[in-house]
């Protein structure tokens, strides 16, 4: 813990007094040096706070508004990715709590165009996991289901009360992101298979609508149309491929993963696909927030005071957090 000056917002920025900040595996990977951006840095990129100051060019927010700050801090707007609606791959992207100071603090500044409004019905602690766990889970689901030509068009019509699809979706790992993603998948009419070892995680998965829960090695062969890998364990990638049907897609949702072992080509054959999920766009964030209010998504949150940030990260590393973790900042 240290004292830092209260930052001043630039012309296009907001100054937020932080109320809550989610605790994410990306924070853990940053703190432990598995990924590295700017150092030293204040971690945290699932920030919920209230606007205290605004820059002179800001029009979309006012002082007193409650807003969220996600992982994507800024993009160049000029590279081939920004010009093709793929700003999540921007060549000069900056990320909150990685390249710039984040939300494990009392104050943070953020560009107004990259902040999002928090849906009604969520208090600060329960809103925090939406800002990364929710957003990246939503994007991972889309990428996994888009890869199955027969699944995705049907999934998108569920909200319009048409016939539900018969799509079997696997979720590997059941932490902060998966416990949000399962609620979206169930809303879209998927039958969800959850592979996780922890008894408490299995109980929560069942409670949130899982059709099947168990260990990764026990998922039946060729039983899944699509899968999302939330666990940062490369050894599970072949296990998930074994469970995919022909033409299925496995989306890897993490920013970091242990090495993927050598495997037989037959696991990939028949046009199975493995694809990573890199960051998320502002549209992903807005769409997730809209969905969160409509469903409404329920987040399971264990809170910690800011002074216990290291304890929270250790609990995350040991899979001891029920649902998601959030730091509560004294106001």
ZAMARMI-114424 format. One record per residue (C-alpha): x, y, z. Coordinates in Angstrom, 3 decimals. Example, Ala and Ser with C-alpha at 12.3 -4.5 7.8 and 13.67 -1.06 7.14 Angstrom:
! ZAMARMI-114424
@xx 12.300; yy -4.500; zz 7.800
@xx 13.670; yy -1.060; zz 7.140
END
This chain:
! ZAMARMI-114424
@xx 0.000; yy 0.000; zz 0.000
@xx 1.189; yy 3.488; zz -0.806
@xx -0.125; yy 7.032; zz -1.161
@xx -0.417; yy 8.445; zz -4.685
@xx -1.632; yy 11.887; zz -5.779
@xx -5.225; yy 12.091; zz -6.980
@xx -4.946; yy 12.070; zz -10.810
@xx -6.357; yy 14.857; zz -12.956
@xx -8.579; yy 13.975; zz -15.922
@xx -7.526; yy 15.061; zz -19.404
@xx -9.859; yy 16.791; zz -21.857
@xx -11.558; yy 13.523; zz -22.871
@xx -11.328; yy 11.755; zz -19.526
@xx -13.295; yy 11.104; zz -16.362
@xx -12.019; yy 11.131; zz -12.804
@xx -13.789; yy 8.417; zz -10.822
@xx -13.921; yy 7.845; zz -7.132
@xx -13.694; yy 4.071; zz -7.036
@xx -16.338; yy 2.185; zz -5.071
@xx -15.458; yy -1.386; zz -6.098
@xx -12.976; yy -3.206; zz -8.295
@xx -13.228; yy -6.826; zz -9.352
@xx -10.316; yy -9.204; zz -8.782
@xx -9.382; yy -10.981; zz -12.012
@xx -6.977; yy -13.735; zz -13.102
@xx -5.355; yy -11.135; zz -15.365
@xx -4.446; yy -9.152; zz -12.245
@xx -2.909; yy -12.304; zz -10.801
@xx -0.915; yy -12.987; zz -13.984
@xx 0.306; yy -9.353; zz -13.928
@xx 1.291; yy -9.421; zz -10.250
@xx 3.132; yy -12.742; zz -10.658
@xx 4.975; yy -11.576; zz -13.791
@xx 3.431; yy -14.043; zz -16.244
@xx 2.393; yy -11.069; zz -18.379
@xx 3.859; yy -7.595; zz -18.105
@xx 2.970; yy -4.097; zz -19.217
@xx 3.893; yy -0.896; zz -17.378
@xx 5.661; yy -1.318; zz -14.041
@xx 5.045; yy -0.197; zz -11.388
@xx 1.300; yy -0.189; zz -11.993
@xx -1.898; yy -0.115; zz -9.959
@xx -3.794; yy -3.263; zz -11.069
@xx -7.521; yy -3.618; zz -11.544
@xx -9.788; yy -3.351; zz -14.575
@xx -13.298; yy -4.154; zz -13.344
@xx -13.919; yy -0.734; zz -11.869
@xx -17.190; yy 0.693; zz -10.606
@xx -17.134; yy 4.301; zz -9.468
@xx -18.801; yy 7.686; zz -9.480
@xx -17.712; yy 10.561; zz -11.710
@xx -16.110; yy 13.373; zz -9.677
@xx -14.588; yy 15.445; zz -12.504
@xx -14.935; yy 15.508; zz -16.280
@xx -12.692; yy 16.821; zz -19.023
@xx -13.851; yy 19.743; zz -21.147
@xx -14.695; yy 17.562; zz -24.164
@xx -16.786; yy 14.988; zz -22.285
@xx -20.472; yy 14.993; zz -23.237
@xx -21.697; yy 11.447; zz -22.504
@xx -21.311; yy 11.542; zz -18.709
@xx -21.981; yy 14.006; zz -15.917
@xx -20.602; yy 14.468; zz -12.408
@xx -22.356; yy 12.002; zz -10.109
@xx -22.952; yy 9.337; zz -12.756
@xx -22.080; yy 5.764; zz -11.815
@xx -19.946; yy 4.175; zz -14.514
@xx -17.778; yy 1.163; zz -15.163
@xx -14.238; yy 0.979; zz -16.518
@xx -13.267; yy -2.269; zz -18.277
@xx -9.971; yy -3.752; zz -19.555
@xx -9.831; yy -1.836; zz -22.860
@xx -8.465; yy 1.602; zz -21.996
@xx -7.685; yy 3.122; zz -25.402
@xx -7.157; yy 2.259; zz -29.061
@xx -5.486; yy 4.152; zz -31.893
@xx -8.492; yy 4.259; zz -34.232
@xx -6.162; yy 4.128; zz -37.233
@xx -4.669; yy 0.637; zz -37.640
@xx -6.163; yy -2.086; zz -39.857
@xx -7.906; yy -3.657; zz -36.863
@xx -9.522; yy -0.463; zz -35.623
@xx -10.722; yy 0.277; zz -39.158
@xx -12.337; yy -3.163; zz -39.486
@xx -14.369; yy -3.294; zz -36.240
@xx -11.667; yy -5.317; zz -34.464
@xx -10.394; yy -2.734; zz -32.020
@xx -9.716; yy -5.511; zz -29.505
@xx -6.675; yy -6.335; zz -31.703
@xx -5.473; yy -2.714; zz -32.055
@xx -1.728; yy -2.490; zz -32.669
@xx -1.349; yy 0.276; zz -30.080
@xx -4.062; yy -0.686; zz -27.596
@xx -3.647; yy 0.213; zz -23.945
@xx -5.272; yy -1.740; zz -21.119
@xx -6.511; yy -0.673; zz -17.695
@xx -4.387; yy -1.827; zz -14.771
@xx -1.708; yy -2.996; zz -17.203
@xx -0.458; yy -0.045; zz -19.260
@xx -2.152; yy 2.587; zz -17.069
@xx -3.100; yy 2.625; zz -13.411
@xx -6.267; yy 0.734; zz -12.561
@xx -8.838; yy 0.349; zz -9.844
@xx -7.012; yy -1.086; zz -6.821
@xx -7.128; yy 2.505; zz -5.586
@xx -9.440; yy 5.245; zz -4.371
@xx -9.323; yy 7.196; zz -7.657
@xx -8.785; yy 6.403; zz -11.322
@xx -8.940; yy 8.317; zz -14.603
@xx -10.374; yy 6.777; zz -17.752
@xx -11.220; yy 7.954; zz -21.279
@xx -14.946; yy 8.679; zz -21.418
@xx -15.504; yy 6.867; zz -24.770
@xx -14.273; yy 3.605; zz -23.191
@xx -16.375; yy 3.769; zz -20.015
@xx -19.796; yy 2.130; zz -19.808
@xx -22.991; yy 2.737; zz -17.897
@xx -23.864; yy 0.228; zz -15.179
@xx -27.338; yy -1.332; zz -15.571
@xx -29.901; yy -0.630; zz -12.878
@xx -30.395; yy -3.310; zz -10.265
@xx -26.709; yy -4.010; zz -9.589
@xx -24.952; yy -2.660; zz -6.521
@xx -21.267; yy -1.767; zz -6.838
@xx -19.896; yy -5.134; zz -5.737
@xx -22.209; yy -7.196; zz -7.942
@xx -21.622; yy -4.940; zz -10.961
@xx -17.821; yy -5.222; zz -10.816
@xx -17.485; yy -8.768; zz -12.284
@xx -19.524; yy -7.754; zz -15.322
@xx -16.706; yy -5.471; zz -16.468
@xx -14.260; yy -8.222; zz -17.418
@xx -15.494; yy -11.627; zz -16.353
@xx -18.833; yy -10.808; zz -17.943
@xx -17.541; yy -9.078; zz -21.060
@xx -14.877; yy -11.649; zz -21.922
@xx -17.276; yy -14.510; zz -21.160
@xx -19.822; yy -12.976; zz -23.527
@xx -17.243; yy -12.581; zz -26.313
@xx -15.941; yy -16.106; zz -25.777
@xx -19.469; yy -17.503; zz -26.069
@xx -20.057; yy -15.619; zz -29.298
@xx -16.809; yy -16.823; zz -30.856
@xx -17.412; yy -20.415; zz -29.772
@xx -20.971; yy -20.494; zz -31.098
@xx -20.285; yy -18.552; zz -34.290
@xx -17.906; yy -21.346; zz -35.233
@xx -20.788; yy -23.812; zz -35.364
@xx -22.763; yy -22.904; zz -38.458
@xx -25.987; yy -24.573; zz -37.349
@xx -25.876; yy -23.365; zz -33.762
@xx -25.342; yy -19.625; zz -33.828
@xx -28.284; yy -18.512; zz -36.034
@xx -30.660; yy -20.433; zz -33.752
@xx -29.071; yy -19.205; zz -30.536
@xx -29.570; yy -15.573; zz -31.506
@xx -33.310; yy -16.111; zz -31.980
@xx -34.011; yy -17.511; zz -28.530
@xx -34.647; yy -14.066; zz -27.096
@xx -37.321; yy -13.681; zz -29.810
@xx -39.200; yy -16.686; zz -28.357
@xx -38.684; yy -19.054; zz -31.286
@xx -37.882; yy -22.736; zz -30.927
@xx -34.826; yy -23.198; zz -28.687
@xx -31.764; yy -24.814; zz -30.296
@xx -30.362; yy -28.185; zz -29.355
@xx -26.836; yy -26.873; zz -28.800
@xx -24.539; yy -28.627; zz -26.326
@xx -21.983; yy -26.192; zz -24.917
@xx -19.053; yy -27.093; zz -22.693
@xx -17.556; yy -24.737; zz -20.099
@xx -14.165; yy -25.795; zz -18.716
@xx -13.420; yy -24.140; zz -15.386
@xx -16.109; yy -22.411; zz -13.353
@xx -14.892; yy -19.188; zz -11.811
@xx -15.924; yy -15.562; zz -12.170
@xx -16.341; yy -15.545; zz -15.952
@xx -17.994; yy -18.936; zz -16.380
@xx -20.605; yy -18.308; zz -13.695
@xx -21.790; yy -15.320; zz -15.757
@xx -21.401; yy -17.000; zz -19.154
@xx -23.583; yy -19.943; zz -18.153
@xx -26.497; yy -17.606; zz -17.492
@xx -26.207; yy -16.120; zz -20.983
@xx -25.877; yy -19.571; zz -22.559
@xx -28.959; yy -20.863; zz -20.726
@xx -30.877; yy -17.741; zz -21.807
@xx -29.862; yy -18.551; zz -25.405
@xx -31.255; yy -22.073; zz -25.010
@xx -27.993; yy -24.032; zz -24.803
@xx -27.602; yy -27.221; zz -22.807
@xx -24.492; yy -26.527; zz -20.740
@xx -21.919; yy -29.096; zz -19.631
@xx -19.581; yy -27.762; zz -16.921
@xx -16.209; yy -29.395; zz -16.292
@xx -14.850; yy -28.385; zz -12.902
@xx -13.433; yy -30.329; zz -9.951
@xx -14.497; yy -28.209; zz -6.974
@xx -17.629; yy -29.410; zz -5.211
@xx -18.741; yy -25.833; zz -4.503
@xx -18.197; yy -24.832; zz -8.143
@xx -20.172; yy -27.885; zz -9.267
@xx -23.021; yy -26.974; zz -6.930
@xx -23.174; yy -23.396; zz -8.243
@xx -23.057; yy -24.597; zz -11.867
@xx -26.039; yy -26.869; zz -11.243
@xx -27.883; yy -24.063; zz -9.487
@xx -27.312; yy -21.771; zz -12.482
@xx -28.688; yy -24.254; zz -14.986
@xx -25.967; yy -26.725; zz -15.997
@xx -27.290; yy -29.929; zz -17.563
@xx -24.178; yy -31.886; zz -16.545
@xx -21.288; yy -31.249; zz -14.146
@xx -18.160; yy -33.301; zz -13.572
@xx -14.483; yy -33.626; zz -14.417
@xx -13.042; yy -32.720; zz -17.828
@xx -11.962; yy -36.297; zz -18.486
@xx -15.527; yy -37.499; zz -17.915
@xx -17.214; yy -35.311; zz -20.550
@xx -18.476; yy -37.798; zz -23.160
@xx -16.639; yy -38.012; zz -26.492
@xx -18.129; yy -35.921; zz -29.332
@xx -20.906; yy -34.643; zz -27.071
@xx -20.384; yy -30.886; zz -27.537
@xx -21.097; yy -28.531; zz -30.423
@xx -18.903; yy -25.806; zz -28.885
@xx -16.726; yy -25.258; zz -25.837
@xx -15.183; yy -22.382; zz -23.910
@xx -11.968; yy -22.926; zz -21.956
@xx -11.905; yy -20.650; zz -18.910
@xx -9.292; yy -22.615; zz -16.955
@xx -5.733; yy -21.443; zz -17.801
@xx -4.633; yy -25.080; zz -18.103
@xx -3.239; yy -26.052; zz -21.492
@xx -3.552; yy -29.751; zz -20.645
@xx -7.351; yy -29.406; zz -20.833
@xx -7.331; yy -28.228; zz -24.474
@xx -6.984; yy -31.774; zz -25.899
@xx -9.630; yy -32.973; zz -23.438
@xx -12.087; yy -30.385; zz -24.729
@xx -11.233; yy -31.214; zz -28.356
@xx -11.965; yy -34.874; zz -27.665
@xx -15.455; yy -33.869; zz -26.570
@xx -16.200; yy -31.685; zz -29.621
@xx -18.343; yy -32.897; zz -32.484
@xx -17.225; yy -32.464; zz -36.092
@xx -16.982; yy -28.783; zz -37.025
@xx -17.009; yy -27.689; zz -33.388
@xx -15.121; yy -24.708; zz -31.988
@xx -13.222; yy -24.385; zz -28.736
@xx -12.646; yy -20.779; zz -27.613
@xx -9.798; yy -20.115; zz -25.185
@xx -10.965; yy -17.269; zz -22.967
@xx -7.815; yy -16.567; zz -20.933
@xx -5.051; yy -14.053; zz -21.525
@xx -2.529; yy -16.613; zz -20.239
@xx -2.374; yy -20.395; zz -20.365
@xx 0.101; yy -23.083; zz -19.426
@xx 1.622; yy -24.914; zz -22.432
@xx -0.721; yy -26.944; zz -24.596
@xx 0.688; yy -30.464; zz -24.881
@xx 1.466; yy -32.286; zz -28.118
@xx -1.617; yy -34.099; zz -29.369
@xx -2.820; yy -36.356; zz -32.153
@xx -3.972; yy -34.605; zz -35.325
@xx -7.210; yy -36.603; zz -35.245
@xx -8.393; yy -34.382; zz -32.388
@xx -8.373; yy -31.391; zz -34.761
@xx -9.463; yy -33.256; zz -37.869
@xx -13.029; yy -32.919; zz -39.196
@xx -12.743; yy -29.154; zz -39.146
@xx -12.642; yy -28.706; zz -35.407
@xx -11.247; yy -25.319; zz -34.450
@xx -9.302; yy -23.870; zz -31.519
@xx -9.312; yy -20.068; zz -31.321
@xx -8.124; yy -17.605; zz -28.729
@xx -10.177; yy -14.743; zz -27.357
@xx -8.131; yy -11.554; zz -27.197
@xx -9.529; yy -8.673; zz -25.158
@xx -12.943; yy -7.280; zz -26.133
@xx -14.438; yy -4.318; zz -27.969
@xx -16.548; yy -1.471; zz -26.679
@xx -19.528; yy -3.021; zz -28.465
@xx -18.965; yy -6.239; zz -26.493
@xx -19.082; yy -4.211; zz -23.286
@xx -22.271; yy -2.372; zz -24.219
@xx -24.031; yy -5.536; zz -25.392
@xx -23.084; yy -7.411; zz -22.231
@xx -24.375; yy -4.597; zz -20.025
@xx -27.668; yy -4.634; zz -21.908
@xx -27.953; yy -8.410; zz -21.522
@xx -27.057; yy -8.201; zz -17.837
@xx -30.033; yy -5.974; zz -17.204
@xx -32.427; yy -7.986; zz -19.374
@xx -31.767; yy -11.488; zz -18.011
@xx -30.943; yy -10.209; zz -15.273
@xx -27.554; yy -11.777; zz -14.662
@xx -26.866; yy -12.818; zz -11.088
@xx -23.292; yy -12.440; zz -9.896
@xx -21.921; yy -14.312; zz -6.906
@xx -19.390; yy -12.039; zz -5.211
@xx -17.013; yy -12.389; zz -2.278
@xx -15.813; yy -8.988; zz -1.090
@xx -12.503; yy -7.896; zz 0.444
@xx -11.299; yy -4.519; zz 1.737
@xx -8.688; yy -2.809; zz -0.429
@xx -6.031; yy -3.458; zz 2.222
@xx -6.566; yy -7.208; zz 1.656
@xx -5.857; yy -7.126; zz -2.085
@xx -2.990; yy -9.607; zz -1.752
@xx -5.158; yy -11.973; zz 0.278
@xx -7.844; yy -11.755; zz -2.395
@xx -5.335; yy -12.568; zz -5.152
@xx -4.045; yy -15.548; zz -3.190
@xx -7.592; yy -16.826; zz -2.673
@xx -8.169; yy -16.460; zz -6.419
@xx -5.002; yy -18.424; zz -7.172
@xx -6.139; yy -21.234; zz -4.866
@xx -9.679; yy -21.323; zz -6.373
@xx -11.094; yy -20.427; zz -2.969
@xx -13.394; yy -17.636; zz -4.166
@xx -17.064; yy -18.493; zz -4.602
@xx -18.060; yy -16.858; zz -7.903
@xx -16.057; yy -13.627; zz -8.252
@xx -13.956; yy -11.492; zz -5.937
@xx -14.228; yy -7.738; zz -5.518
@xx -12.277; yy -5.152; zz -3.552
@xx -14.442; yy -2.617; zz -1.772
@xx -12.933; yy 0.837; zz -1.514
@xx -13.890; yy 2.928; zz 1.510
@xx -15.915; yy 5.967; zz 0.493
END
